[in-house]
Amino acid sequence: MRPFQRSSQDAGVPSTVGQQTRRFLRWALWSATAVALTVVLVNGVIRIVGSPAQVVPSARAGSDVGFDAARAYAASFARTLLSWSPATAEAQENELASMFADDVDAAQAVRPAKSQRVIAAWPGPALVRHQAARIVVTCLIARDGTTVTQNIAVPVAWTLRNGTVNGLVVYDYPALKSPAPKAASPPGGGQALDSVEGEAIASLLTRFFGAYLAGGDVAPEFLTTSAIIQPLARSYTLVGDLDSDDVEQIGPGANDRQIAATVRARDNATRAVFTFRHRVWVRRDIATGRWLVDAI
């Protein structure tokens, strides 16, 4: 029987005091049950969602359109703030004013004395709260013939409309940040090769890198039939031959091995010499016993 529904025996019969009392008790029982269920559901939702007052800034783990735009905006602001010249001070102040919130005095943000220029700026770690973040931007600055690195934390807020960024603003002055500590290196996995195998693989990789670094197609004589090696977009020259000390094996393997190869290469455009460490997969041709490159 549904609550508040009269039985067939009661239909068309005047209600007595006892019948009225029973109906009232049933109504009270169902009302109390509904209230109890509502309290349980509300408490459960509160526990799951949490109170807004309990939200604290935390390291950003994911990515969204507002936060991505704020990172780019923070880097642009850092370039504007830290690139200055006395001759362009007024233009810089106007640009900063367009990026700052209205209640932040852009004239107090920087007072240029000697010229300097931001060569590069890239956003890094951030603390995010709702639609605002303090984003650490690392700047490489050229001044007085030298370069220095400066980290600043830029406070950026954003608004969204229909899932797209509707506005961005630097809502306070930035803060100086010390460099982040270096992370510990992961455990090394390389192991030395025996002299015979090491010299054979080093000889192969000397010839392979001589062709690969030049930027053209690599001759098939160095490759397995399944290897697909895309040419480099820039041209380098191998500096010195590889020997057994320049190659290490990563993980297990007999006829198929992953090799860490230390390579020194000269940029043909700038003449700068770099040390690179490439991961190369090599395979022994069973028929000939020769080592061939399978992938890089």
C-alpha positions as CSV (number, residue, x, y, z in Angstrom):
1,M,0.0,0.0,0.0
2,R,1.3,3.5,-0.9
3,P,1.5,6.0,1.9
4,F,-1.5,8.2,2.4
5,Q,-3.7,5.8,0.4
6,R,-6.9,4.6,2.1
7,S,-7.6,0.8,2.1
8,S,-10.5,-0.6,0.2
9,Q,-12.2,-1.2,3.6
10,D,-12.0,2.5,4.4
11,A,-13.2,3.7,1.0
12,G,-16.6,5.5,1.3
13,V,-16.7,5.0,5.1
14,P,-16.5,8.0,7.4
15,S,-13.1,8.2,9.2
16,T,-13.0,7.3,12.9
17,V,-10.6,8.9,15.4
18,G,-8.5,5.7,15.4
19,Q,-8.3,5.6,11.6
20,Q,-7.2,9.2,11.5
21,T,-4.6,8.5,14.2
22,R,-3.2,5.6,12.2
23,R,-3.0,7.7,9.0
24,F,-1.2,10.5,10.9
25,L,1.4,8.0,12.3
26,R,2.1,6.6,8.9
27,W,2.6,10.1,7.5
28,A,5.0,11.0,10.3
29,L,7.0,7.8,9.8
30,W,7.4,8.4,6.0
31,S,8.3,12.0,6.6
32,A,11.0,11.1,9.1
33,T,12.4,8.5,6.7
34,A,12.6,11.0,3.9
35,V,14.4,13.6,6.1
36,A,16.9,11.0,7.2
37,L,17.7,10.0,3.7
38,T,18.1,13.6,2.6
39,V,20.6,14.2,5.5
40,V,22.7,11.1,4.5
41,L,22.8,12.1,0.9
42,V,23.8,15.7,1.6
43,N,26.5,14.7,4.0
44,G,27.9,12.2,1.4
45,V,28.0,14.9,-1.3
46,I,29.8,17.3,1.1
47,R,32.4,14.7,1.9
48,I,33.0,14.0,-1.8
49,V,33.1,17.5,-3.1
50,G,34.6,19.3,-0.1
51,S,34.2,22.8,1.1
52,P,35.6,25.6,-1.1
53,A,37.3,26.9,2.0
54,Q,39.4,23.7,2.2
55,V,40.9,24.1,-1.3
56,V,44.6,25.0,-1.1
57,P,47.1,25.8,-3.8
58,S,48.8,22.7,-5.2
59,A,51.3,21.8,-7.9
60,R,49.5,21.6,-11.3
61,A,49.2,18.0,-12.4
62,G,47.3,18.4,-15.6
63,S,46.6,20.9,-18.3
64,D,43.6,22.9,-19.5
65,V,43.0,25.8,-21.9
66,G,43.0,28.5,-19.2
67,F,46.1,27.3,-17.5
68,D,48.0,26.8,-20.8
69,A,47.1,30.4,-21.8
70,A,48.2,31.7,-18.4
71,R,51.6,30.0,-18.8
72,A,52.2,31.7,-22.2
73,Y,51.0,35.0,-20.7
74,A,53.4,34.7,-17.8
75,A,56.3,34.1,-20.1
76,S,55.3,37.1,-22.2
77,F,55.0,39.3,-19.1
78,A,58.4,38.2,-17.9
79,R,60.0,39.2,-21.2
80,T,58.4,42.6,-21.0
81,L,59.3,43.2,-17.4
82,L,63.0,42.1,-17.6
83,S,63.8,43.4,-21.1
84,W,64.5,47.1,-20.7
85,S,66.3,50.2,-21.9
86,P,66.2,53.7,-20.5
87,A,65.3,54.9,-24.0
88,T,62.2,52.6,-24.1
89,A,61.1,53.0,-20.5
90,E,57.8,54.8,-21.3
91,A,56.8,52.2,-23.9
92,Q,57.6,49.4,-21.5
93,E,55.5,51.0,-18.8
94,N,52.6,51.2,-21.1
95,E,52.9,47.6,-22.1
96,L,53.1,46.5,-18.5
97,A,50.0,48.6,-17.7
98,S,48.1,46.7,-20.3
99,M,49.0,43.4,-18.7
100,F,48.6,44.4,-15.0
101,A,45.3,44.6,-13.2
102,D,43.9,48.1,-12.9
103,D,44.8,48.4,-9.2
104,V,48.5,47.5,-9.8
105,D,50.8,50.5,-10.5
106,A,52.9,49.6,-13.5
107,A,55.1,52.6,-13.0
108,Q,56.4,51.0,-9.8
109,A,57.1,47.6,-11.4
110,V,60.5,48.5,-12.9
111,R,62.8,51.6,-13.2
112,P,65.3,50.9,-16.0
113,A,68.9,52.0,-15.5
114,K,71.1,49.9,-17.8
115,S,69.9,48.0,-20.8
116,Q,69.3,44.3,-20.8
117,R,67.4,41.8,-23.0
118,V,65.6,38.5,-22.3
119,I,66.9,36.0,-24.8
120,A,64.5,33.2,-23.7
121,A,61.7,32.8,-21.2
122,W,60.0,29.5,-20.4
123,P,57.3,28.8,-17.8
124,G,57.9,26.0,-15.2
125,P,56.3,24.9,-11.9
126,A,53.0,26.6,-10.9
127,L,50.7,26.8,-7.9
128,V,47.1,26.9,-9.0
129,R,43.9,28.0,-7.1
130,H,40.7,28.0,-9.0
131,Q,41.3,30.2,-12.1
132,A,44.5,31.8,-10.9
133,A,48.1,30.6,-10.7
134,R,51.6,31.7,-9.6
135,I,53.8,30.5,-12.5
136,V,57.5,30.4,-12.2
137,V,59.2,31.7,-15.3
138,T,62.9,31.1,-16.0
139,C,64.5,33.9,-18.0
140,L,67.9,33.9,-19.8
141,I,69.0,37.5,-19.7
142,A,71.8,39.2,-21.8
143,R,73.5,42.2,-20.2
144,D,77.0,43.8,-20.2
145,G,78.2,41.1,-22.6
146,T,77.3,38.2,-20.3
147,T,74.2,36.1,-19.7
148,V,72.5,35.4,-16.4
149,T,69.4,33.4,-15.4
150,Q,66.6,34.8,-13.3
151,N,63.5,33.1,-12.0
152,I,60.3,35.1,-11.2
153,A,56.9,33.9,-10.0
154,V,54.2,35.7,-12.0
155,P,50.6,35.7,-10.6
156,V,48.1,35.3,-13.5
157,A,44.3,35.0,-13.4
158,W,42.0,34.0,-16.3
159,T,38.4,34.0,-17.2
160,L,36.6,31.6,-19.4
161,R,33.5,31.9,-21.6
162,N,32.0,28.9,-23.4
163,G,35.2,26.9,-22.8
164,T,37.6,29.4,-24.2
165,V,39.8,32.0,-22.6
166,N,38.0,35.3,-22.3
167,G,40.6,37.3,-20.4
168,L,44.1,37.2,-18.8
169,V,45.6,39.5,-16.2
170,V,48.7,39.8,-14.0
171,Y,46.9,40.6,-10.8
172,D,49.9,41.5,-8.6
173,Y,53.7,42.2,-8.7
174,P,55.8,39.2,-9.4
175,A,58.2,37.6,-6.9
176,L,61.8,36.6,-7.1
177,K,62.4,32.8,-7.0
178,S,65.5,30.9,-6.2
179,P,66.6,28.2,-8.7
180,A,64.9,24.8,-8.2
181,P,67.2,22.1,-6.6
182,K,68.7,19.6,-9.0
183,A,66.9,16.2,-9.1
184,A,68.7,13.0,-8.3
185,S,69.8,11.0,-11.3
186,P,68.0,7.7,-11.9
187,P,70.0,4.5,-11.4
188,G,72.3,3.9,-14.2
189,G,71.5,1.0,-16.5
190,G,74.5,0.9,-18.8
191,Q,77.1,-1.8,-18.7
192,A,80.4,-2.1,-20.5
193,L,80.7,-4.4,-23.5
194,D,83.5,-6.9,-23.8
195,S,86.4,-5.7,-26.0
196,V,85.5,-7.7,-29.1
197,E,81.8,-6.8,-29.2
198,G,82.5,-3.3,-28.1
199,E,85.0,-2.6,-30.8
200,A,82.8,-4.2,-33.5
201,I,79.7,-2.1,-32.4
202,A,81.9,1.1,-32.1
203,S,83.2,0.6,-35.6
204,L,79.7,0.2,-37.0
205,L,78.5,3.3,-35.1
206,T,81.5,5.4,-36.3
207,R,80.6,4.8,-39.9
208,F,76.8,5.2,-39.2
209,F,77.1,8.5,-37.3
210,G,79.5,9.8,-39.9
211,A,76.7,9.5,-42.4
212,Y,73.8,10.3,-40.1
213,L,75.2,13.5,-38.7
214,A,75.9,14.9,-42.2
215,G,72.1,15.3,-42.6
216,G,71.6,13.1,-45.7
217,D,70.3,9.6,-46.2
218,V,72.2,6.9,-44.5
219,A,73.6,4.2,-46.8
220,P,71.7,0.9,-46.5
221,E,74.9,-1.1,-45.9
222,F,74.8,0.1,-42.3
223,L,71.1,-0.7,-41.7
224,T,68.9,-3.7,-41.2
225,T,66.2,-4.2,-43.9
226,S,63.5,-3.0,-41.5
227,A,65.3,0.2,-40.3
228,I,63.8,3.6,-41.2
229,I,66.2,6.5,-40.4
230,Q,65.0,10.0,-41.1
231,P,67.7,12.5,-42.2
232,L,68.6,15.3,-39.7
233,A,67.4,18.8,-40.6
234,R,70.8,20.2,-39.8
235,S,74.4,19.2,-40.8
236,Y,77.0,18.1,-38.3
237,T,80.5,16.5,-38.6
238,L,81.5,13.6,-36.4
239,V,84.6,14.5,-34.3
240,G,86.8,11.5,-33.7
241,D,86.0,7.8,-34.0
242,L,84.0,5.9,-31.4
243,D,85.8,3.3,-29.4
244,S,84.7,0.6,-26.9
245,D,84.7,3.2,-24.1
246,D,82.0,5.2,-26.0
247,V,79.4,2.5,-26.1
248,E,77.4,0.8,-23.3
249,Q,74.7,-1.8,-23.4
250,I,71.3,-0.9,-21.9
251,G,69.5,-3.9,-20.5
252,P,69.8,-7.5,-21.6
253,G,70.3,-8.6,-25.2
254,A,72.5,-10.9,-27.3
255,N,71.8,-10.5,-31.1
256,D,69.5,-7.5,-30.5
257,R,70.9,-4.8,-28.2
258,Q,70.2,-1.3,-27.1
259,I,73.4,0.8,-27.0
260,A,74.1,4.1,-25.4
261,A,76.7,5.8,-27.7
262,T,78.6,8.9,-26.7
263,V,79.1,11.0,-29.8
264,R,81.0,14.3,-30.3
265,A,79.7,16.4,-33.2
266,R,80.5,19.8,-34.7
267,D,77.7,22.0,-35.9
268,N,78.7,22.9,-39.5
269,A,76.9,26.3,-39.3
270,T,78.2,27.6,-35.9
271,R,81.4,25.4,-35.6
272,A,80.3,24.6,-32.0
273,V,81.2,21.1,-30.8
274,F,78.7,19.2,-28.8
275,T,78.7,15.9,-26.9
276,F,75.6,13.9,-27.5
277,R,74.5,10.5,-26.1
278,H,72.3,8.5,-28.5
279,R,70.2,5.4,-27.9
280,V,70.8,3.1,-30.8
281,W,69.3,-0.4,-31.4
282,V,71.7,-2.7,-33.2
283,R,71.1,-6.2,-34.5
284,R,73.6,-8.9,-35.5
285,D,73.1,-10.4,-39.0
286,I,73.2,-14.1,-38.3
287,A,74.3,-15.0,-41.8
288,T,77.3,-12.6,-41.9
289,G,77.9,-11.9,-38.2
290,R,77.9,-8.2,-38.9
291,W,76.3,-5.7,-36.6
292,L,73.7,-3.4,-38.2
293,V,71.7,-0.4,-37.0
294,D,68.0,-1.1,-36.6
295,A,66.7,2.2,-35.0
296,I,67.9,5.4,-33.3
